[in-house]
Amino acid sequence: MKCLTVILIICFEYSLCIAQIHPFKGIYDQDSCKFSSSSPLIRFSDSAHTLWQVGKPSKPFFGNAYSAPFAIMTDSVEAYPKAMDTYFDLILPQWYPNVIVGFKHKYETDANRDGGYIEVSYDSGRNWNNVIDEKKVHNPMMFYLENMYQAQDSLAGGINGFSGLQSTWLYSRMQWVWLVPLFGPPPRPLYLRFHFISDTLESHKSGWIVDDIMISIADMGTGIGRVNKAKLRYYPNPMSTETTFMFPNLKKEAISFQLFNSQGQMVKTQCRFYADKLILERGELNSGLYYFRILSENGFQASGSLGVD
């Protein structure tokens, strides 16, 4: 009965507070992209005519990146052209029952005609829906938005999105909350698509600039946290034949290790029950830079980069 009461209270709060992010017992930052180096989280469209560029802003309206020197934007020099539909994807290979995606951005477009919007996919990009329709289409237990466009904010073709003028950096966030196991596990991976569209009239305006993408989780009392990086040790780095990872596991939880290449593809995974140490063998890994995550039964624990000679 107590559990049911808590759930009803949460649902009531949701109905009242849809315009804000819920920290529950604290928000833990897990992953970020500030565009200072390549990121496995970002994937560009296959089109040779994509308008999105990572670089140093050179247009007066954009000024500087939020975290200098680089950001992602609709062309770093020229005004956006007419009749465009261009996008980049943000891909979370592993996500959790309470994930928050935030980003800083500015935009200068023709109001109610040109602008940006975000779509979400749970089946690796086969099907998409506008993120503000999330409750109607996919229906997680709770879904929150902060500083996002609304249903009345329309672009060309009646699409809902950011449009007009936002001259200072705005911090927008989206939060998915799944009360496992009541509503099944959250799908993975999570794909987010940042679209920019323009109509058939020339605008001579700057477009959309995005920076400081942050992936976080909110603790709902399940003990989700993060291992202090000082307590995670792994050597040698870069790897030649193998690398040893050592980390605290005081609760003796099952540990999962995931390794991703620079394109965000998972190339190795290991499971160790109740371990505080694992050895990763090179095997068929090519030389280059890789990204790893260490997970426990209670969620995310640590991440980092690993070079392979």
N, C-alpha and C positions, 0 to 999 in steps of 0.2 A: 504493500500500500504506500509506504514511504517513497519507493522508487517511482511509482506512478505519479505521486504528488509532485515530485521534482520535475518529471517530464512535462506535466501540465503547466507548471510554473514557467519552465523554459519556453514552451510553446506560446504562452501568453506574452512573455517578454518579446518573443520574436514578432508577434503581431503588432506590438507597439513600437519596436525599435528597428525596423527594416533598414533605416538609413545609416546605421552605424555598425562598426565591427565589434564583436564580442570577445574580450580577452579571456573570459572565464577565469582560470587560475594563473594566467600569465601567458605572454606571447614569446615564442622562441624563434629567432631568425635562423634559418637553415641553409639557405642558398641565396646567392645574389649575382647580378650581372651589371657591372658598371662600364662595360664596353672598352675597358683598357686592354683586354686581351680576348682572344676567341673564347666562346663559351659553348659547352655542350647543350645549354638550354635553348639556344637560338638557332633557328633554321630558316633560310630564305626560300622564297618560291623558286621554282625551276625556270621561271620566265627570265629571258635576257633583258627584258624591259622593266624590271622592278625599279621602283622609284626609291625604295628604302636603301639608305647608305649608313654605314658606321664610319664616323670620322669627326673632325673638328668643325664645329659650325662656322660658316663664313657669311651667313645672311644676317643683316642688322636685327631683325626680329628675334631670331634664335639666340643671338649674342654668344654666350658660352654654354657648354654642357653643365648640367647640375653638378656632376663630379668631373671636373676638368681632367684631361682635355677632350674626351670623346663621348659621344652619345649616338643613338640611332635616330635618323630623321628622313623626311621626304626630300631628298637632295640637299646637299650641304651648301650649294652655291646658288642654284637657279630657283625661280618660282615654280610651283608645281604646274604641270600642263593640264589641258582639258581632257575629258573622257578617259580618266584613269581609274583602274581598280587594281590596287597593288597591296601586297601584304607580306608580313613575316610571321613565323610561328614561334611560340614559346612552349617548350615541351618539358613536362615533368615526368621523367621515367618512373619515379616512385613517389607516391603521395599518400596522405594519411587521412583519417576520418575528420580532421579539422584543419584544413589548409587555407592559408591566406596568401593571396598574390597581390602585391602592391607595386606601384610605379609612379615616378615623377614625370610630368609632361606639361607642355604648352602647345597652343595651336592658334593659327591665324588662317581662317578660311571664309568663303562666302557663306553667310548664315543661311541655314535651312536648305543648302544645296550641296556644298562640299564639306568633307570632314572625315572623322575616323570612328570606327566601331569595333567591338571585340566579339568574336564568336568562340564557342566552346565545343569540343568534340571528345567523346569517350570511347570511340572505336578507331583510334589512330588515323583520324581524318576522313573517314568515309561519310560521316554525317555531321552537320554543324547546325548550331542555333545561336541566335544573338544572346549574349550573356544576360541581358536584363529579362529575357523570357525563361530563365532557368527554372523558376518555380513551376511554371506552366508545362514545360517540356519534359524535364527530367525529374523534378520533384525530390531533391534531397530533403532530409528532415528540416533543415534550416539553411537559409541562404541570405547573406547580408551584403550590402553595397555601401561604399562610402565615397562621396564626391564623384559619382558616375552620372552619365546622362540618364534621362528619364523617358518614359513612353511618349511624352509630348515633344521630345527633341528629335526632329526628323531631318534626314538628308534627302538627296535626290532619290526618287523611287520609293519614298516612304519608309526608308530604313532608319531606325533609331540610332543616334550616335552623337559624338562630340562635334559641335559646329559653332562657327562665329569666332569670337576673340577671347582667348585666355592668355593674358600677357604676363602673368606671374606663374611660377612653378606650382602646379597643383598635385597633391598626393592623393591618388585614387586607389581603392582597394576592393577586392572581392573575397568573400569567405564562404566556403562550403563546409557544412557540419553534418556528419553522418553519425547517428547513434547506433553503432554496431552493437549487438547483432539485430536490433529491432527492424532495421530497414535494409539489411544486407550490406555487404562490404562495398566501399566506394570503388568505382571502376578505375583502372589504371592502364596505360598512362593517361595523364590529363593534357590535352592539347588546347592552347589558346591561340587564336589567330587575330592579329592586329591589322585590320583593313584600313586603307585610305582610299576614298573614292572622290571623283570630281565630275561635274556635269559637262555639257558641251560648250560652255562659255568660258572664255579666258578670264582668269582671276588676278594674275600678277601678285599673288600672295604667297606666303612662306610655306604653309602646310602644318605638319605635326612633328614634334620632336619628343622623344621618350628617353628617359635615363633612370638609373638606379632601380632596376627591377629587383624586388625582394620576395623570396619565398619563405613563409613562416608557418608555424603551427601554434595553435592555442591549446593549452593543457586543460582538459576537462576533468582533471582529478585522477588521471590514470598513471601519473608518474612520468609523463613524457618530459624529457629534459635533454641535455646535451653534455657530453663528456668534455671537461676542460681540455683544450688542446694541449696544454702542458702535460696532461696525464696520458695522452695518446703518443706512443712512440712507434716509429717504423723506420727500418733500416735494412739494407742500404737504399738510398734514394739519390740518384737514379738506380734502377734495378739492372743487374746483369743476368743472373740466372734465377734468383729468387729474392723476395723481400719478406721480412718478419714484421708483423703488426702486434703490438702489445697495448692493452687497454684495461682499465678497471672493470670488473664485472662482479661487484659485491653481492648482487642479488642472485647470481648464478643463473642468468637468463640464457635462452638460446640466442645465438648471435648469427646474423646474416651479413655477408660481405658482398658488395656489388662493385664491379669495375666497368667504366664507360670509356669509349674512345672520344676523340675530339669532335665527332659528329653526333654524340649523344647516344650511341648504340651500346647496349650492354654486351660486353665481350667475355666476361667471366663472373661467376658467382660461386660462393661457398657458404655452407652452413656448418656451424660448430655448436654443439650443445654444451652450455654451461662453461664455455671457455673464456679465458682472458688473453689468449694468444692464438694467432693463426699465421701460417706460412703460405704466401702466394708464389707459385712457381710461374716462370715466364712462359713456358710452353711455346705456343705459336704466335705470341704477341710480337708485332712489328715495333721497330724503334719509334719513339714519339712520346707525346705527353698524354697521360690518362688521368681520369678523375674517379675517386672512389667514395663510397658511402658505407658506413658501418651501422647496422640496424639491430635493435633488440626486440624482444616481445612487446615492450612498452613504447616502441617507436624509434625515432631518429637518435643516433648517438654521436656520430662524428663524420667529417668528410675532409677531403684534401686532394692534392694532386700528386701524381707519381710519374716520374720520368722512366723511360726504358731506353737503355743504350743500344 
